[in-house]
Structures are given as C-alpha cells and as structure tokens.
C-alpha cells in the first residue's frame, strides 16, 4: 500500500490547509457509482518501470523491473536515466526516495543458498544529486537473514540523515521475526534497535514474537509504528517514540476476530495527518480506514467500500484513492474508489480499473500513475497514466537511457 503524499521514506509535498478526519467520527460509507468508462487499457510493450515516485510532473524516481536499477527523470515519466550506484556483483536490496535529489539504497551479495547463522554484509549507498554521483556510506553485518529465501527488507528515511532498515518474514505458524536497524548520519553507521525472534520471548519494551510483521514505518526521527497480520486477538499496532529502541502497544477501535486481523503500515500526509488500512478478517466484512490528525496519538475509523483493498493513495488530508474489491463478486479486485472527505464516504470512479496489486501515485486531483510496487521477475510491469482522476487509464511505453 502506498501514499503519494508521504513523509516516511519517500517524498513530502506541501499540504494544503483543509478539513481533516475527526478522531471520534463513527464509521460510514456511501458507494455512489459514477458512469463506468467504456475504454480499457491496451497492453503494450514496456521496459518495466516499477516503484514509481513522481515529485513533480517532470521530476521523479523509479526502478527497472529486470534488475532493480535506480532510475531518475527530469523530463517526465516517459524518459528515464539509469542513476544506480556501482554495486558490482551485489544486488540492490531496497531503496528510499527522499526528495527530488536525495536517494538512499542498500545492496548485498545474494548467494544461491546459505547455511544457518551465516552473516550477511549489507552496503549502504547515498546520492544527493539525483543519482549522478554516489557515495559508499557504510556497511552492516546481520545474522539470521537468508536473502535467497526471504524478503530483502525495507528501507525508510524521513530525511537525508535518519533512516531504518527492517527485515521481516523469517518465521512460521503465524509468527515472524523482525530486525530493525537505524542510522542517524545518512547510512554511514547503523545500529540494531530491535531484534525479535519467534523464540525466546522478547523482553520488555520489545516487539512481541507473535504475528507476521510488516516493516517499520516512521514519521520523524523518533516516532514510528510496526503493524502485522495476526491469527486472532487484538489488532497489532506498536509505536516507538525513541527511534525504535522501545515499543508499546497502541489500542485501535477494532473488534477482536476469531478469523484473524491485519493492519498495514501507516502513511502520513503531514507530521499530523495520516492514514492506515486494517482488516478484521471476518468473511464478508469490509476493511477499515484509520485516520489520525494528531500525529498518530489517536486514530479514528471509517469503513472502506470493499473487503480486500490493495492500494491506498492520499494526495492530501482529505482526497485519496483506494484500489481493491467492490461490493460485488462479479468483479473482484477491480474497482477504484475515491474519497474527498478523508474516507467518510467513497465514490466508485472506475469499476473496471483492474489495478489489483498495483501501486498508485497521484500528483494532482487529475494526474496520476499506476505501477508495480517493487521489482519482480514476472509478469512484465505496465506503467499506466490517468489525467481525469482515475476514470480512465492509458498504458505508457517509457524509454530508459544511460544519460
């Protein structure tokens, strides 16, 4: 799930002053459908532009699908330049786009197989000139990470200096380990701030061993959250106010469910306004949208239009899009919904969008793009564009050059 307007780990735009969600508002939803567009997207050959983050209509970042190479543009989404560090035999693991010129990346040598307790050396890279030049900042050695078999982790920078690297997914039976590393000097030095294994039970102030955890998501140098998918019990939302050293559970208005539940990493439109998706797991129930106007101290809740949202993208404090399932089994995971009041009500702007699993990146109320959220081996990634707020989409065929 993504938010085009983000402070945590990617880009920050200017938030216009407007009404924000009330933390005490009761859940509601109106599913007023607009006329369905008659055109469909025609598949075209594409070089595979993924992980798209546009800062203006001309300037932005992305990655190449085939190898994760970092791409930069100052000429719009149709013309890209390879702007990746010289990692040699290593592979790009994860990237954080910070602003128009600053980007941070991690790379490592990924073997075909590993033996237990083999240390992994990860290299940190930094560029502050649009990827023209790179500095090899530092390295960190991690244990218990099997890169050939587990997710490569997630990089989250709130500014050019403060960032976190989260490694999750190592576990079984509905529980996972998580390791979180922090830097406060742009990646030159890293320290481990949380190490949670499935067993033994973590100590006080640490994340619990239960549930399949998502990467940490921070709003500033101190405050961040970890969410998760759980087999049952209360919703998983843990907050830290000291950069990840200590964590405590945060309560949500979320009914316990015997079917399990899930919370997704929150994304912030400003240092006060943010949004987060949740799913109670009950068959047939709609997912929930949590909102905050006080920097995550409290969260309101509203109902989304469908049971399986895929992508969340808020342009500002009130205007956002949600791609996922409509309230009909006839077209599962194919609708695009829009809200203009922070999720209190939703309108089906495109019931045939077919954006399942695709990341949204809206720049204005009219202009936006859809792309794959991260590098993947297949199928070929499509880059789509809308100029009417999501009612219709066209496929793009961008070019990638070396200069």
C-alpha positions in Angstrom: 0.0 0.0 0.0 1.2 3.4 -0.8 0.5 7.0 -0.2 1.7 9.5 -2.9 1.9 12.2 -0.2 4.4 10.8 2.2 6.9 11.9 4.8 8.1 8.5 5.7 10.7 7.2 3.4 9.9 8.8 0.1 8.8 12.3 -0.7 7.0 15.2 1.0 4.8 17.7 -0.8 3.2 20.8 0.6 -0.1 20.0 2.4 -2.9 22.5 1.7 -5.0 23.5 4.7 -8.3 21.7 4.7 -10.6 19.7 7.0 -9.2 16.6 8.5 -10.8 13.4 9.8 -12.3 13.6 13.3 -10.9 11.0 15.7 -14.3 10.4 17.1 -16.4 10.1 13.9 -18.4 6.9 13.5 -17.7 4.6 10.6 -19.8 5.2 7.4 -19.7 4.6 3.7 -21.7 5.6 0.7 -21.0 3.7 -2.5 -22.2 6.1 -5.2 -21.1 4.9 -8.5 -20.3 7.2 -11.4 -20.7 6.1 -15.1 -18.3 3.3 -15.9 -15.7 4.2 -18.5 -16.1 2.4 -21.8 -12.4 2.3 -22.7 -9.9 -0.3 -21.4 -6.2 -0.2 -21.2 -4.5 -1.8 -24.2 -1.4 -3.8 -23.2 1.8 -2.5 -24.8 5.5 -3.4 -24.6 7.2 -1.7 -21.6 10.7 -1.8 -20.2 9.2 -2.4 -16.7 9.1 0.8 -14.6 8.3 -0.1 -11.0 8.3 1.6 -7.6 7.3 4.9 -9.2 7.6 8.1 -7.1 6.9 11.4 -9.0 7.7 14.6 -7.2 6.5 16.9 -10.0 5.2 16.2 -13.4 8.8 16.2 -14.7 11.0 15.0 -11.7 10.8 11.6 -10.1 12.3 8.3 -9.3 11.6 4.6 -10.1 13.4 1.3 -10.6 13.9 -1.0 -13.5 11.9 -4.2 -13.1 14.6 -6.6 -14.5 17.4 -5.8 -12.1 16.2 -3.2 -9.6 18.4 -0.5 -11.1 17.6 3.0 -9.8 16.1 5.4 -12.4 15.7 9.2 -12.3 13.9 11.6 -14.5 13.8 15.4 -15.0 11.8 15.0 -18.2 8.7 13.2 -17.1 7.6 9.6 -16.8 8.4 8.7 -20.5 12.1 9.3 -20.3 14.3 7.8 -17.6 18.1 7.7 -16.9 19.9 4.9 -15.1 21.2 6.5 -11.9 22.3 3.5 -9.9 25.4 3.0 -7.8 28.3 0.8 -8.9 27.4 -2.2 -6.8 29.5 -4.7 -8.8 28.4 -8.3 -8.1 26.0 -7.2 -5.4 22.3 -6.6 -5.9 20.1 -3.6 -4.9 18.0 -4.8 -2.0 15.9 -1.8 -1.2 15.7 1.9 -2.0 14.3 5.0 -0.2 13.5 8.1 -2.3 13.7 11.1 0.0 13.3 14.2 -2.2 13.9 15.4 -5.8 17.7 14.8 -5.5 18.3 12.6 -2.5 18.1 8.8 -2.5 19.4 6.0 -0.3 20.0 2.4 -1.2 21.2 -0.9 0.3 23.0 -3.7 -1.6 24.4 -7.1 -0.8 25.8 -10.2 -2.5 22.9 -12.6 -2.7 24.2 -16.2 -2.9 22.3 -19.1 -4.4 22.0 -20.7 -1.0 23.1 -20.1 2.6 23.8 -22.1 5.7 22.3 -21.3 9.1 23.8 -18.4 11.1 25.8 -17.2 8.1 26.4 -13.4 8.4 25.2 -11.1 5.6 27.2 -8.0 4.7 25.0 -5.1 3.5 26.4 -2.0 1.9 24.8 1.5 2.3 24.8 4.0 -0.6 23.8 7.7 -0.8 23.2 10.2 -3.5 22.1 13.8 -3.1 22.4 15.0 -6.8 19.7 12.9 -8.5 21.8 9.8 -8.7 24.6 11.4 -10.8 27.2 10.5 -8.1 27.0 8.0 -5.3 28.9 7.6 -2.0 29.5 4.3 -0.4 28.5 5.2 3.1 29.0 2.2 5.3 28.2 -1.4 5.9 26.4 -3.5 8.4 26.6 -7.2 9.2 23.3 -9.0 10.0 22.7 -12.6 11.2 19.7 -14.8 10.7 18.8 -13.4 7.3 18.5 -15.8 4.4 18.4 -13.4 1.4 17.8 -16.1 -1.2 14.6 -17.2 0.6 13.3 -14.2 2.5 12.2 -10.7 1.6 15.1 -8.3 1.1 13.8 -5.9 3.7 12.5 -2.3 3.6 14.4 1.0 3.8 12.6 4.0 5.3 14.2 7.5 5.5 12.3 10.5 7.0 15.1 12.9 5.9 18.6 12.7 4.4 20.1 11.6 7.8 17.6 9.5 9.7 16.6 6.1 8.3 15.6 2.5 9.3 16.2 -0.9 7.7 13.6 -3.6 8.6 14.0 -7.3 7.8 10.8 -9.3 8.3 9.3 -12.6 7.2 11.5 -15.1 8.9 9.2 -17.3 10.8 6.3 -19.9 10.8 2.9 -20.7 12.2 1.6 -17.1 12.0 4.6 -15.6 13.7 7.7 -13.9 12.3 11.0 -12.4 13.5 11.8 -8.8 12.8 15.2 -7.0 12.9 15.3 -3.2 12.8 18.5 -1.2 12.2 18.8 2.6 12.5 21.1 5.3 11.1 21.3 9.0 12.0 24.1 10.0 9.7 22.7 9.1 6.2 23.8 5.5 6.3 27.4 5.8 7.4 26.8 3.9 10.6 24.0 1.5 11.5 22.9 0.2 14.9 20.4 -2.6 15.7 17.5 -1.1 17.7 15.2 -4.2 17.8 15.8 -7.9 17.5 12.7 -10.0 17.8 12.9 -13.8 17.3 10.0 -16.2 17.4 11.7 -17.8 20.4 12.7 -16.9 23.2 10.0 -14.4 24.2 11.3 -10.8 23.7 11.9 -8.7 26.8 10.0 -5.6 28.0 9.7 -2.8 25.5 10.4 -5.0 22.5 8.1 -6.1 19.8 6.2 -9.4 20.5 7.2 -12.6 18.7 3.6 -13.3 17.5 2.0 -12.3 14.2 3.5 -11.8 10.8 5.0 -8.4 11.0 5.3 -5.6 8.4 8.4 -3.3 8.1 8.7 -0.3 10.5 7.3 3.0 9.2 8.5 6.2 10.8 7.1 9.8 10.7 10.1 11.5 12.1 13.5 10.8 13.8 11.7 9.4 16.9 8.2 8.1 16.2 7.3 5.0 14.2 5.0 2.0 14.0 5.0 -1.7 13.3 1.9 -3.4 12.0 1.2 -7.1 11.3 -1.2 -9.9 10.3 -2.4 -12.0 13.2 -4.4 -15.2 13.6 -6.6 -13.6 16.2 -6.8 -11.3 19.2 -6.4 -7.5 19.2 -5.2 -5.6 16.2 -1.4 -5.3 16.0 -0.1 -1.7 16.3 3.0 -1.0 18.2 4.5 2.5 18.4 8.0 3.8 19.3 8.9 7.3 20.4 12.7 6.8 20.7 13.7 5.7 17.2 12.8 2.1 17.6 14.6 1.2 20.9 11.4 0.7 22.8 7.9 -0.3 21.7 4.4 -0.2 23.2 1.0 -1.4 22.0 -1.4 1.1 20.8 -5.2 0.5 21.0 -7.4 0.7 18.0 -11.2 0.6 17.7 -11.0 -2.8 16.1 -13.1 -5.8 17.2 -11.3 -9.0 18.1 -11.9 -11.6 15.4 -11.6 -15.4 15.5 -10.7 -15.2 11.8 -7.6 -13.1 12.4 -6.9 -9.5 11.6 -4.4 -7.3 9.7 -3.0 -3.8 10.0 -0.9 -2.2 7.3 1.9 0.4 7.7 0.6 3.9 8.2 1.4 6.7 5.8 1.4 10.4 6.6 0.3 13.4 4.6 2.0 15.7 7.1 3.5 15.5 10.5 0.0 15.4 11.9 -2.3 13.8 9.3 -2.0 10.1 8.4 -4.0 7.0 7.2 -3.7 3.3 7.8 -5.7 0.3 6.4 -6.9 -2.6 8.6 -8.8 -5.8 8.0 -10.8 -7.6 10.7 -10.6 -10.8 8.7 -14.3 -11.7 9.2 -15.7 -13.2 6.0 -17.7 -10.6 4.0 -16.7 -7.7 6.2 -15.3 -4.5 4.7 -11.8 -3.3 5.5 -11.3 -0.3 7.7 -9.5 3.0 7.2 -7.9 4.5 10.3 -7.1 8.2 10.3 -5.2 10.5 12.6 -4.9 14.3 12.9 -2.6 14.3 16.0 0.5 12.6 14.6 -0.7 9.1 15.5 -1.6 9.6 19.1 -5.2 8.6 18.4 -6.9 7.0 15.4 -10.5 7.4 14.1 -12.0 4.7 11.9 -14.2 4.6 8.8 -15.4 1.7 6.6 -14.0 1.2 3.2 -16.1 0.1 0.2 -14.7 -3.4 -0.1 -13.3 -6.4 1.8 -9.9 -6.5 0.0 -8.3 -3.1 -0.6 -5.0 -3.4 -2.4 -3.6 0.2 -2.6 -4.2 3.3 -0.7 -3.0 6.7 -2.0 -3.9 10.0 -0.3 -3.0 13.2 -2.1 -3.6 15.4 1.0 -5.6 15.3 4.2 -9.0 14.6 2.6 -8.5 13.4 -1.0 -7.5 9.8 -1.6 -7.9 6.8 -3.8 -8.4 3.1 -2.9 -7.9 0.2 -5.4 -9.5 -3.1 -4.5 -12.7 -5.2 -4.4 -16.1 -3.6 -5.0 -19.1 -4.9 -3.0 -19.8 -7.5 -5.7 -18.4 -10.9 -6.5 -18.9 -10.2 -10.2 -15.8 -8.1 -10.5 -13.4 -9.0 -7.6 -10.4 -6.7 -7.0 -11.1 -4.4 -10.0 -12.6 -1.2 -8.6 -11.0 2.2 -8.0 -12.7 4.3 -5.3 -12.1 8.0 -4.4 -12.9 10.0 -1.3 -12.9 13.8 -0.8 -13.6 13.8 2.9 -10.9 11.6 4.4 -12.7 8.3 4.0 -16.1 9.2 5.4 -17.7 8.4 2.1 -16.4 6.8 -1.1 -17.3 7.0 -4.8 -16.6 4.3 -7.4 -14.7 6.2 -10.0 -13.8 3.2 -12.1 -15.4 -0.2 -11.5 -13.3 -1.8 -14.2 -9.9 -0.4 -13.3 -8.3 -3.8 -12.7 -5.5 -2.3 -10.6 -5.1 -5.3 -8.3 -1.6 -5.3 -6.7 -0.6 -2.1 -8.4 0.8 1.0 -6.6 -0.9 4.4 -7.1 1.0 7.7 -7.3 -1.3 10.7 -7.7 0.3 14.1 -8.2 -2.9 16.2 -8.5 -6.6 15.6 -8.4 -6.4 14.7 -12.1 -2.9 13.4 -12.9 -1.7 10.1 -11.5 0.1 6.9 -12.4 -0.2 3.2 -11.5 2.8 0.8 -11.5 4.1 -2.3 -9.8 5.2 -1.5 -6.2 8.6 -3.2 -6.4 10.9 -5.2 -8.8 9.6 -8.6 -9.6 10.6 -11.3 -12.1 7.3 -11.5 -13.9 4.9 -10.7 -15.4 6.1 -7.6 -17.3 5.1 -4.5 -15.4 2.8 -1.9 -17.0 3.0 1.8 -16.4 -0.4 3.4 -16.6 -1.5 7.1 -16.5 -4.7 8.9 -15.8 -5.4 12.6 -16.5 -9.0 12.6 -15.2 -8.7 11.5 -11.6 -8.8 7.7 -12.3 -11.8 7.5 -14.5 -9.7 6.3 -17.5 -6.2 4.9 -17.8 -3.8 4.6 -20.7 -0.7 2.4 -21.0 2.7 4.2 -21.4 5.8 3.0 -23.1 8.7 4.9 -21.5 12.4 4.7 -22.5 15.4 4.1 -20.3 18.8 5.6 -21.2 22.2 6.0 -19.6 22.5 9.8 -19.9 
